[in-house]
Amino acid sequence: MKHKIFISYHHELDIKYRKKFEKLFSEQYDVFDSYSVKEGEIGNVGTEEVRRKIRDKHLKESTVTIVLIGRDTWRRKHVDYEIHNTLRSTEASPRSGLIGIILPNYPKRKGENSNSRTIPKRLSQNLENKYANIHNWTDKPEELKKWIHEAFKKRKKINPNNTMPIMKNNWKGEGWS
């Protein structure tokens, strides 16, 4: 079963990984259908208009959101908004599954896969309650298919934690608080 995937990422810093990920898994291996925002698709509009377009055109159709986690992804208010809407069930669209994938540019400490304070906070909260999973970057299509399908199934079995207020500004500092 092929799933409809929305990819959330830091648009300025991690676009090359999003492109590589889609080229590899959506085009070459045909693992998923991408419902991600393409470069230049939204244009120069205000925050609320960006959010409306992402919610109504991209997140509404997807069944699993994959968050590509680079060095500064945790800081981004738009990533938080995308995760927030991924976890919401509405009449127009049910909630989606959620996966975090650690990018090669993510700064790891020795012996750690990730630092919970430098991945998106809403994702971290859903790792704690087992709604979401986090994995290291892979180039293996069978592995990714398995992760996606697990997230898809969990969306109906586990209630997500979506209680945190939506971020109004990007985080600053060394990690969220």
Helices and strands as residue ranges (DSSP letters): E 3-8, H 15-22, I 23-28, E 32-34, H 47-53, I 54-59, E 64-69, G 73-75, H 77-87, E 97-102, G 116-118, H 121-128, E 133-136, H 141-154
